[in-house]
Amino acid sequence: QVQLVESGGGLVQAGGSLRLSCAASGRGFSSYYMGWFRQTPGSDREFVAAISRTYGTTPHADSVEGRFTISRDNAKNTVFLQMNSLTPEDTAVYYCAARSGTYYYPPRGPQMYDYWGQGTQVTVVS
């Protein structure tokens, strides 16, 4: 089992950048594929990006492609989300998620993840 804690959210001007971190505790981090999701009030949780445990594949949602980048540091049990060129439409609570397993392209559905962090708020103002 793994516990996830997100950090790095905050208030930023449109066009700015933020880097989210997700620190994992527990054993076997390197055996998990990891994902970032976001959610606004009244909406479903939306896929943002994911990263495989071994293949280095990193699918990103079309809405963030070219602006956001997911990465992981297995030695530090941490996954990151670098967010550039932020817009007000990126405002949401961002969640880190994990599941043990191997996929060449990690799944995009939130139901394919077992473990979730508490979320970190990102607010982009124009």
GUVONU-884985 format. One record per residue (C-alpha): residue number from 1; residue in one letter; chain; x, y, z. Coordinates in Angstrom, 1 decimal. Example, Ala and Ser with C-alpha at 12.3 -4.5 7.8 and 13.67 -1.06 7.14 Angstrom:
! residues 2
<nuvo i="1" aa="A" ch="A" xx="12.3" yy="-4.5" zz="7.8"/>
<nuvo i="2" aa="S" ch="A" xx="13.7" yy="-1.1" zz="7.1"/>
This chain:
! residues 126
<nuvo i="1" aa="Q" ch="A" xx="0.0" yy="0.0" zz="0.0"/>
<nuvo i="2" aa="V" ch="A" xx="1.1" yy="3.6" zz="-0.7"/>
<nuvo i="3" aa="Q" ch="A" xx="0.2" yy="6.9" zz="0.8"/>
<nuvo i="4" aa="L" ch="A" xx="0.2" yy="10.0" zz="-1.4"/>
<nuvo i="5" aa="V" ch="A" xx="0.7" yy="13.6" zz="-0.5"/>
<nuvo i="6" aa="E" ch="A" xx="0.5" yy="16.4" zz="-3.0"/>
<nuvo i="7" aa="S" ch="A" xx="2.1" yy="19.9" zz="-2.7"/>
<nuvo i="8" aa="G" ch="A" xx="2.9" yy="22.9" zz="-4.9"/>
<nuvo i="9" aa="G" ch="A" xx="-0.5" yy="24.2" zz="-5.6"/>
<nuvo i="10" aa="G" ch="A" xx="-1.4" yy="27.9" zz="-5.2"/>
<nuvo i="11" aa="L" ch="A" xx="-2.5" yy="31.1" zz="-6.9"/>
<nuvo i="12" aa="V" ch="A" xx="-0.9" yy="32.1" zz="-10.1"/>
<nuvo i="13" aa="Q" ch="A" xx="-1.4" yy="34.6" zz="-12.9"/>
<nuvo i="14" aa="A" ch="A" xx="-2.5" yy="33.4" zz="-16.3"/>
<nuvo i="15" aa="G" ch="A" xx="0.6" yy="32.5" zz="-18.4"/>
<nuvo i="16" aa="G" ch="A" xx="2.5" yy="31.5" zz="-15.3"/>
<nuvo i="17" aa="S" ch="A" xx="3.9" yy="28.2" zz="-14.1"/>
<nuvo i="18" aa="L" ch="A" xx="3.6" yy="25.8" zz="-11.2"/>
<nuvo i="19" aa="R" ch="A" xx="5.2" yy="22.6" zz="-10.3"/>
<nuvo i="20" aa="L" ch="A" xx="3.2" yy="20.0" zz="-8.4"/>
<nuvo i="21" aa="S" ch="A" xx="4.8" yy="17.3" zz="-6.4"/>
<nuvo i="22" aa="C" ch="A" xx="3.4" yy="14.0" zz="-5.1"/>
<nuvo i="23" aa="A" ch="A" xx="5.4" yy="12.3" zz="-2.4"/>
<nuvo i="24" aa="A" ch="A" xx="4.7" yy="8.6" zz="-1.9"/>
<nuvo i="25" aa="S" ch="A" xx="5.3" yy="6.7" zz="1.3"/>
<nuvo i="26" aa="G" ch="A" xx="5.1" yy="3.0" zz="1.7"/>
<nuvo i="27" aa="R" ch="A" xx="6.9" yy="0.2" zz="-0.2"/>
<nuvo i="28" aa="G" ch="A" xx="7.1" yy="-0.5" zz="-3.9"/>
<nuvo i="29" aa="F" ch="A" xx="6.7" yy="3.0" zz="-5.4"/>
<nuvo i="30" aa="S" ch="A" xx="8.6" yy="1.9" zz="-8.5"/>
<nuvo i="31" aa="S" ch="A" xx="6.0" yy="-0.8" zz="-9.1"/>
<nuvo i="32" aa="Y" ch="A" xx="3.2" yy="1.7" zz="-9.4"/>
<nuvo i="33" aa="Y" ch="A" xx="2.0" yy="3.6" zz="-12.4"/>
<nuvo i="34" aa="M" ch="A" xx="1.1" yy="7.1" zz="-11.5"/>
<nuvo i="35" aa="G" ch="A" xx="-1.4" yy="9.7" zz="-12.7"/>
<nuvo i="36" aa="W" ch="A" xx="-2.5" yy="13.3" zz="-12.2"/>
<nuvo i="37" aa="F" ch="A" xx="-6.2" yy="14.2" zz="-12.3"/>
<nuvo i="38" aa="R" ch="A" xx="-8.1" yy="17.4" zz="-11.6"/>
<nuvo i="39" aa="Q" ch="A" xx="-11.6" yy="18.2" zz="-10.5"/>
<nuvo i="40" aa="T" ch="A" xx="-13.8" yy="21.3" zz="-10.4"/>
<nuvo i="41" aa="P" ch="A" xx="-17.0" yy="21.6" zz="-8.3"/>
<nuvo i="42" aa="G" ch="A" xx="-19.8" yy="19.7" zz="-9.9"/>
<nuvo i="43" aa="S" ch="A" xx="-17.6" yy="18.0" zz="-12.5"/>
<nuvo i="44" aa="D" ch="A" xx="-16.2" yy="14.5" zz="-12.8"/>
<nuvo i="45" aa="R" ch="A" xx="-12.5" yy="13.9" zz="-12.1"/>
<nuvo i="46" aa="E" ch="A" xx="-10.6" yy="14.6" zz="-15.3"/>
<nuvo i="47" aa="F" ch="A" xx="-7.5" yy="12.9" zz="-16.5"/>
<nuvo i="48" aa="V" ch="A" xx="-4.4" yy="15.1" zz="-16.8"/>
<nuvo i="49" aa="A" ch="A" xx="-1.4" yy="12.9" zz="-17.3"/>
<nuvo i="50" aa="A" ch="A" xx="0.1" yy="9.6" zz="-16.4"/>
<nuvo i="51" aa="I" ch="A" xx="3.5" yy="7.9" zz="-16.3"/>
<nuvo i="52" aa="S" ch="A" xx="4.3" yy="4.2" zz="-16.6"/>
<nuvo i="53" aa="R" ch="A" xx="6.4" yy="2.4" zz="-14.1"/>
<nuvo i="54" aa="T" ch="A" xx="9.0" yy="1.1" zz="-16.6"/>
<nuvo i="55" aa="Y" ch="A" xx="8.4" yy="2.2" zz="-20.2"/>
<nuvo i="56" aa="G" ch="A" xx="8.7" yy="6.0" zz="-19.7"/>
<nuvo i="57" aa="T" ch="A" xx="5.5" yy="6.5" zz="-21.6"/>
<nuvo i="58" aa="T" ch="A" xx="3.6" yy="9.6" zz="-20.5"/>
<nuvo i="59" aa="P" ch="A" xx="0.2" yy="10.2" zz="-22.0"/>
<nuvo i="60" aa="H" ch="A" xx="-1.2" yy="13.6" zz="-21.5"/>
<nuvo i="61" aa="A" ch="A" xx="-4.7" yy="15.0" zz="-22.0"/>
<nuvo i="62" aa="D" ch="A" xx="-5.2" yy="17.0" zz="-25.2"/>
<nuvo i="63" aa="S" ch="A" xx="-6.1" yy="20.0" zz="-23.1"/>
<nuvo i="64" aa="V" ch="A" xx="-2.7" yy="20.1" zz="-21.5"/>
<nuvo i="65" aa="E" ch="A" xx="-0.5" yy="18.6" zz="-24.2"/>
<nuvo i="66" aa="G" ch="A" xx="2.5" yy="20.8" zz="-24.8"/>
<nuvo i="67" aa="R" ch="A" xx="2.0" yy="22.8" zz="-21.6"/>
<nuvo i="68" aa="F" ch="A" xx="2.1" yy="20.2" zz="-18.8"/>
<nuvo i="69" aa="T" ch="A" xx="4.7" yy="17.5" zz="-18.3"/>
<nuvo i="70" aa="I" ch="A" xx="4.6" yy="14.6" zz="-15.9"/>
<nuvo i="71" aa="S" ch="A" xx="7.8" yy="13.0" zz="-14.6"/>
<nuvo i="72" aa="R" ch="A" xx="8.9" yy="10.7" zz="-11.7"/>
<nuvo i="73" aa="D" ch="A" xx="11.9" yy="10.2" zz="-9.6"/>
<nuvo i="74" aa="N" ch="A" xx="11.8" yy="6.6" zz="-8.2"/>
<nuvo i="75" aa="A" ch="A" xx="14.8" yy="7.2" zz="-6.0"/>
<nuvo i="76" aa="K" ch="A" xx="12.8" yy="10.0" zz="-4.2"/>
<nuvo i="77" aa="N" ch="A" xx="9.4" yy="8.3" zz="-4.4"/>
<nuvo i="78" aa="T" ch="A" xx="8.0" yy="11.4" zz="-6.1"/>
<nuvo i="79" aa="V" ch="A" xx="6.0" yy="12.2" zz="-9.2"/>
<nuvo i="80" aa="F" ch="A" xx="5.9" yy="15.7" zz="-10.6"/>
<nuvo i="81" aa="L" ch="A" xx="3.6" yy="17.8" zz="-12.8"/>
<nuvo i="82" aa="Q" ch="A" xx="5.2" yy="20.8" zz="-14.4"/>
<nuvo i="83" aa="M" ch="A" xx="2.5" yy="23.2" zz="-15.5"/>
<nuvo i="84" aa="N" ch="A" xx="3.4" yy="26.0" zz="-17.9"/>
<nuvo i="85" aa="S" ch="A" xx="1.3" yy="28.6" zz="-19.8"/>
<nuvo i="86" aa="L" ch="A" xx="-1.5" yy="28.2" zz="-17.2"/>
<nuvo i="87" aa="T" ch="A" xx="-5.0" yy="29.5" zz="-18.1"/>
<nuvo i="88" aa="P" ch="A" xx="-8.0" yy="30.1" zz="-15.8"/>
<nuvo i="89" aa="E" ch="A" xx="-9.5" yy="26.9" zz="-17.3"/>
<nuvo i="90" aa="D" ch="A" xx="-6.7" yy="25.0" zz="-15.5"/>
<nuvo i="91" aa="T" ch="A" xx="-8.2" yy="26.1" zz="-12.1"/>
<nuvo i="92" aa="A" ch="A" xx="-9.1" yy="22.9" zz="-10.2"/>
<nuvo i="93" aa="V" ch="A" xx="-8.1" yy="20.6" zz="-7.3"/>
<nuvo i="94" aa="Y" ch="A" xx="-5.3" yy="18.4" zz="-8.6"/>
<nuvo i="95" aa="Y" ch="A" xx="-5.0" yy="14.9" zz="-7.4"/>
<nuvo i="96" aa="C" ch="A" xx="-2.2" yy="12.4" zz="-7.6"/>
<nuvo i="97" aa="A" ch="A" xx="-3.1" yy="8.7" zz="-8.0"/>
<nuvo i="98" aa="A" ch="A" xx="-1.4" yy="5.3" zz="-8.1"/>
<nuvo i="99" aa="R" ch="A" xx="-1.9" yy="1.7" zz="-8.8"/>
<nuvo i="100" aa="S" ch="A" xx="0.4" yy="-1.3" zz="-9.0"/>
<nuvo i="101" aa="G" ch="A" xx="0.8" yy="-2.7" zz="-12.4"/>
<nuvo i="102" aa="T" ch="A" xx="2.3" yy="-2.4" zz="-15.9"/>
<nuvo i="103" aa="Y" ch="A" xx="0.8" yy="-0.8" zz="-18.9"/>
<nuvo i="104" aa="Y" ch="A" xx="2.7" yy="0.5" zz="-21.9"/>
<nuvo i="105" aa="Y" ch="A" xx="0.3" yy="3.4" zz="-21.8"/>
<nuvo i="106" aa="P" ch="A" xx="-1.0" yy="4.0" zz="-18.3"/>
<nuvo i="107" aa="P" ch="A" xx="-4.8" yy="4.1" zz="-18.1"/>
<nuvo i="108" aa="R" ch="A" xx="-6.7" yy="7.4" zz="-18.2"/>
<nuvo i="109" aa="G" ch="A" xx="-9.8" yy="6.3" zz="-16.3"/>
<nuvo i="110" aa="P" ch="A" xx="-9.8" yy="7.2" zz="-12.6"/>
<nuvo i="111" aa="Q" ch="A" xx="-11.4" yy="3.8" zz="-11.8"/>
<nuvo i="112" aa="M" ch="A" xx="-8.0" yy="2.3" zz="-12.8"/>
<nuvo i="113" aa="Y" ch="A" xx="-6.3" yy="3.8" zz="-9.8"/>
<nuvo i="114" aa="D" ch="A" xx="-6.4" yy="2.5" zz="-6.3"/>
<nuvo i="115" aa="Y" ch="A" xx="-4.7" yy="5.1" zz="-4.2"/>
<nuvo i="116" aa="W" ch="A" xx="-5.3" yy="8.9" zz="-4.1"/>
<nuvo i="117" aa="G" ch="A" xx="-3.9" yy="11.9" zz="-2.4"/>
<nuvo i="118" aa="Q" ch="A" xx="-5.9" yy="14.6" zz="-0.7"/>
<nuvo i="119" aa="G" ch="A" xx="-5.5" yy="17.1" zz="-3.5"/>
<nuvo i="120" aa="T" ch="A" xx="-3.9" yy="20.5" zz="-3.9"/>
<nuvo i="121" aa="Q" ch="A" xx="-5.7" yy="23.6" zz="-5.1"/>
<nuvo i="122" aa="V" ch="A" xx="-4.5" yy="25.4" zz="-8.3"/>
<nuvo i="123" aa="T" ch="A" xx="-6.1" yy="28.7" zz="-9.0"/>
<nuvo i="124" aa="V" ch="A" xx="-5.2" yy="30.7" zz="-12.1"/>
<nuvo i="125" aa="V" ch="A" xx="-6.4" yy="34.3" zz="-12.4"/>
<nuvo i="126" aa="S" ch="A" xx="-6.4" yy="36.5" zz="-15.5"/>
